[in-house]
Amino acid sequence: MACSHPDTQANFENVKAVVVATLGIKDRADGLVPESELLGNLPELDSLAVVELLIALQDRFGIEIEDDEVVGDIFETLGQLTAFIDAKVR
């Protein structure tokens, strides 16, 4: 995912900050890019962490995420998660 649009770049940085804070991975934050794989790559991202992350994202962006919207694909990469949030805030 290219983050060339200013809003998208800002959303990426905000999503990244929520992921880093929720998962407690500040030591790896600098290496996170849109192509960074989440599910299966971050051991901290277990089922409980997914729920905590969704709650944190809802709070940060003022959005509502419905249960049926939560599919594994949105957690494949940080860019995909950002694209999902971008679609919710527009």
C-alpha positions in Angstrom: 0.0 0.0 0.0 1.4 3.3 -1.0 0.9 6.1 1.5 1.1 9.0 -0.8 -2.1 10.8 0.2 -1.6 13.0 3.3 -4.6 11.7 5.1 -3.6 8.1 4.3 -0.1 8.8 5.6 -1.5 10.3 8.8 -3.9 7.4 9.2 -1.0 5.0 8.7 1.1 6.7 11.4 -1.9 6.7 13.8 -2.8 3.0 13.1 0.9 2.1 13.5 1.0 4.0 16.9 -2.1 2.1 18.1 -0.6 -1.2 17.0 2.7 -0.4 18.7 1.0 0.7 21.9 -1.6 -2.0 22.1 0.9 -4.8 21.4 3.8 -3.3 23.4 6.3 -3.5 20.6 7.9 0.0 20.8 11.3 -1.6 20.2 10.2 -2.7 16.7 8.1 0.4 15.8 10.8 1.9 13.5 10.8 -1.2 11.3 7.0 -1.2 10.7 6.0 -0.2 7.2 2.8 -0.7 5.2 4.0 -4.1 4.0 4.8 -5.4 7.5 3.0 -8.6 8.1 0.9 -8.7 11.2 -1.0 -12.0 11.6 1.5 -14.9 11.9 4.4 -12.5 12.1 3.8 -10.7 15.4 3.5 -13.3 18.2 1.9 -10.6 20.4 -1.1 -10.4 18.0 -3.2 -13.2 19.4 -7.0 -13.4 19.6 -7.2 -11.3 22.8 -4.8 -8.7 21.3 -7.0 -8.5 18.2 -10.0 -7.5 20.4 -7.9 -5.0 22.3 -6.5 -3.6 19.0 -10.0 -3.2 17.6 -11.2 -1.4 20.7 -8.2 0.9 20.6 -8.7 1.7 16.9 -12.4 2.5 17.5 -11.4 4.8 20.3 -8.6 6.5 18.3 -10.6 7.1 15.1 -14.1 7.5 16.5 -15.4 4.6 14.4 -17.6 1.6 15.0 -16.3 -1.8 13.8 -19.0 -4.4 13.4 -18.3 -8.1 14.2 -19.0 -9.2 10.7 -16.4 -6.7 9.4 -13.6 -8.4 11.3 -11.9 -10.8 8.9 -8.3 -12.1 8.9 -7.5 -10.2 5.7 -7.5 -6.8 7.4 -4.8 -8.0 9.8 -2.6 -9.5 7.0 -0.4 -6.4 6.8 -0.2 -3.0 8.5 -1.1 -1.4 5.2 -4.3 -3.5 4.9 -5.3 -2.6 8.4 -4.7 1.1 7.5 -6.8 0.7 4.3 -9.6 -0.8 6.4 -9.5 2.2 8.8 -9.3 4.7 5.9 -12.5 3.2 4.5 -14.2 3.5 7.9 -13.3 7.1 8.6 -14.4 8.4 5.1 
